């Protein structure tokens, strides 16, 4: 059984996540995409010496 957590978000944060997602995306999907994008960009910045 997979573990599920509940997190509290401000309404504005929820609305911003809604705008980032696509039809059928879960909040978990959206947050994972954001984390992957952040990690990728952070790695690129480090590689460029920023």
C-alpha positions as CSV (number, residue, x, y, z in Angstrom):
1,X,0.0,0.0,0.0
2,X,1.4,3.4,-0.9
3,X,1.6,6.1,1.7
4,X,-0.2,9.3,1.2
5,X,0.5,12.6,3.0
6,X,-1.7,15.6,3.4
7,X,-0.1,19.0,3.1
8,X,-1.6,22.4,3.7
9,X,-1.5,25.0,1.0
10,X,-2.6,28.6,0.8
11,X,-5.5,29.0,-1.7
12,X,-3.2,31.0,-4.0
13,X,-0.7,28.2,-4.1
14,X,-3.4,25.7,-5.0
15,X,-4.7,27.9,-7.8
16,X,-1.1,28.3,-9.2
17,X,-0.7,24.5,-9.1
18,X,-4.0,24.2,-10.9
19,X,-2.8,26.5,-13.7
20,X,0.4,24.5,-14.1
21,X,-1.3,21.2,-14.3
22,X,-2.9,19.5,-17.3
23,X,-6.2,17.7,-17.5
24,X,-5.7,14.4,-15.6
25,X,-2.6,15.5,-13.6
26,X,-2.7,14.9,-9.9
27,X,-1.1,17.4,-7.5
28,X,1.6,14.8,-7.0
29,X,2.2,14.8,-10.8
30,X,2.5,18.6,-10.9
31,X,4.8,18.8,-7.8
32,X,7.1,16.1,-9.2
33,X,7.4,17.9,-12.5
34,X,8.3,21.1,-10.6
35,X,10.9,19.3,-8.5
36,X,12.4,17.7,-11.7
37,X,12.5,21.0,-13.4
38,X,14.1,22.7,-10.4
39,X,16.7,19.9,-10.1
40,X,17.6,20.0,-13.8
41,X,18.0,23.8,-13.8
42,X,20.0,23.7,-10.6
43,X,22.3,21.1,-12.1
44,X,22.8,23.2,-15.2
45,X,23.5,26.3,-13.1
46,X,26.2,24.4,-11.1
47,X,27.7,23.0,-14.3
48,X,27.9,26.5,-15.8
49,X,29.6,27.8,-12.6
50,X,26.7,30.0,-11.5
